[in-house]
Amino acid sequence: MIYQHKNFQLDTESKRVVDSNGKELMLTGNAYRMLVFLCANRNATLSQIGEFLDWAKEYTENHLRQYKYKINTIIGENIIDYKNNIYSIVGEIKNANSFNSNNRNTDLLRQDNLQSRKSNQQILPSVKFTKIPAIIAITFLLLSFFDWAYGYYTFLRIITTGALVYYAYHLISIKRQGFWLWAMILVAILFNPFIPVYIQDKSIWAIIDIITAIFLFIFISKEKLDVGKN
């Protein structure tokens, strides 16, 4: 089966994808399979796509966001849209018997495509979301109200900064660069143990610790709901 779109063509038999100029694109794996499924069905939910990819594996929104980003990046257009828990193809899909010929598909374009494949694949690997770093950081933040040796507060900075950096990387890897990411970065700068921010009034640090603990708790609660949502 050959699917034709204004921005790409896809041949399910040869497993080839070409762009509107006839350049062959390096789209493989689950990203390719997700595109095939959406070309055939036009739109689908997380569970429907997950069953098509591998019914024995549990796919999350994070997986599909990565595949969506990879498809859109390699094709160079926003081909896959996500709205109201539905993934869909943007634009009209037609069935055809063969690829449309394009005179611009020259050897020069093929060489350029080979050089661009590596850059197209340079996507940050994602990290699996877990609440553990936040729980550890929250525990240390709340325990900071007791009197401890100075070393405890240095360790608190390391633990909290580590958790914040972990979640910031998680957000970057799934391309969610909004409020939560920038808040993570700002709080990580405040707690960083390498160039410490010194605040002499301990009561101010107590307020900061409480706010940070609440911030992390809200984030992991919200993120867990987003990850588990179908």
Summary of the structure (lengths in Angstrom):
residues: 230
radius of gyration: 23.2
end to end distance: 29.2
largest distance: 75.4
contacts: 626
relative contact order: 0.12
helix: 55%
strand: 12%
